[in-house]
Amino acid sequence: MAKELVAGPKNNQYKIYIGQNAISKKNLSLLVKKHQKILIISDSGVPGEILKKVHTISKVTSKVFTFTLKQGEQSKSLGNFQKIINFLIEHQFDRSDAIIAVGGGVVGDLSGYVASSYLRGIQFIQIPTTLLAQVDSSVGGKTAINIPAGKNLVGAFYNPKGVIIDTNTLHTLPAKEFNAGLAEVIKYGLIQNTKLLSLLKSNIVNISSRKSQIVEQIIFESLRTKAKIVTQDEKETGIRAILNFGHTFGHAIEAHGKYKNILHGEAVAKGMLIASKISWLEGHISEKEFSKIYSLLEAYNFDLSLHQYKFLDLKPFIFRDKKVQRGNLNLILLQGQSKAFVTNDFKAKNLKLAIS
């Protein structure tokens, strides 16, 4: 049975629809019916049948245009931002029109940033088709593009009009992409959601083999946690920072590798391992607790090797992180099962020891 959640502050709330066949006339028509023009932004990796379904439902009430990006992190660029803005101008989109992002996090982040900027803001709808985007980037209103200096350094907080999460889209997702998305699911369990953590530990085989019922359940639990946090802290001035557990180091690993040969979720898994190790070295969790985290990540087949990275190579990217304030690096660490906290009080030597 389909599930619904609400996220965002009272004056800017939006619904999240979760379930098999969630891309339906009932759910999507409700979101597009007041818009004369719709731009569907996707990439070359999105299956044609998904795009066709979105296009068919939308064209009943709106004139539909499409813009297709090349698949990959490199597409989340200033150049593509400019191209889409020019496309909207060329086709005379106004503030009453809207964008639908159909794809993974790259498509959603770029589309959201375009929507936040064009005419100082038009509405957009998120239809994430990867597990990573479904449990993370599609909810919370973070939009961004990458620049050479780092990932997501240019962007805006801008909530979608609605989010449609159709778990059927995961059937065509490559195993590597699905597995990468599980890193963000594990993150929610480690930072706050004990029920989710328990589900992850006791359903490894069923989750890895994408059994519909348990996958829908872990998506719902992940988003229940995220919706609660982003509703409390819309602009990341407080508790929302814990959602970045593992990301300071994950983003540094991605940037160091120029966003090649490693998926975001794979980098975040390594980043969570580093953050957990610092938590242990700092005395916030026991060695046994650290070992359990390592074992959980290992059970979901993440590559946890760190020998290829040197602290001095990653340091420039770590200190460009958005969580650096007044020259101090804020880390998200753990002080127990499902208990994350933010601190800038840690020994520099433990930061170096953890990356080895």
Beta strands, then each sheet from edge to edge (+ up, - down):
strand 1: 3-7
strand 2: 14-19
strand 3: 37-43
strand 4: 63-69
strand 5: 98-103
strand 6: 123-128
strand 7: 142-147
strand 8: 150-157
strand 9: 162-166
strand 10: 324-325
strand 11: 328-329
strand 12: 331-334
strand 13: 340-343
sheet 1: 1+ 2- 9- 6- 5- 3- 4-
sheet 2: 7+ 8-
sheet 3: 10+ 11-
sheet 4: 12+ 13-
end
